[in-house]
Structure formats: C-alpha cells, structure tokens
Amino acid sequence: MIKKADRPLALFLLAAFISFCFSVSLWFFVNKDYGIFVGLWVPSILSLGALVRVRR
C-alpha cells in the first residue's frame, strides 16, 4: 500500500509514464511530430512533481 505522503509522487510518476507510452504510440502509429510534442510533457510533469515535493 502506498503511504499517504508518497501518493502525490506516485501520481506524478504514473502521469509521466502514461505520457511516455502515449508519446511512443503517437510516434509509431500516428505522426512523429505529435509524438515529439507529447514526449515533451514527460520532463515537464516530472519537474512539476519535483517542485511539489520540494515545497512540502
């Protein structure tokens, strides 16, 4: 079970992983430009997660 304090971290990691998977699927199956655009979300999500974690 995830501790209450680690729940936001787990949610940010899950969001980054989902974004990464979506980016890879867009890259291979739809359009490479869309895949690159969505791939830029991953470091943004992880940066936001780090910022939220530091402010606690």
C-alpha positions in Angstrom: 0.0 0.0 0.0 1.2 3.5 -0.8 1.7 5.8 2.1 -0.4 9.0 2.1 2.8 11.1 1.9 4.0 9.3 -1.2 0.7 9.4 -3.1 1.4 12.7 -5.0 4.8 11.3 -6.1 3.2 8.1 -7.3 0.6 10.1 -9.2 3.2 12.2 -10.9 5.2 9.2 -11.9 2.1 7.5 -13.2 1.2 10.6 -15.3 4.7 10.7 -16.7 4.7 7.0 -17.6 1.3 7.3 -19.3 2.5 10.4 -21.2 5.6 8.5 -22.3 3.6 5.5 -23.5 1.2 7.8 -25.4 4.1 9.6 -27.0 5.7 6.4 -28.2 2.4 5.2 -29.6 1.9 8.5 -31.4 5.4 8.4 -32.8 5.0 4.9 -34.3 1.3 4.9 -35.3 0.1 8.5 -35.9 2.7 11.2 -36.6 6.2 11.7 -35.4 5.7 15.4 -34.7 2.8 14.6 -32.4 4.9 12.0 -30.6 7.7 14.6 -30.0 5.2 17.2 -28.8 3.7 14.8 -26.2 7.1 13.5 -25.4 8.0 16.9 -24.1 5.3 16.6 -21.5 7.3 13.9 -19.6 10.1 16.1 -18.3 7.5 18.9 -17.6 5.4 16.5 -15.5 8.5 15.2 -13.6 9.7 18.8 -13.0 6.3 19.8 -11.6 6.4 16.7 -9.4 9.8 17.6 -8.1 8.7 21.2 -7.4 5.6 20.0 -5.5 7.7 17.6 -3.5 10.3 20.2 -2.5 7.6 22.7 -1.4 6.2 20.2 1.1 
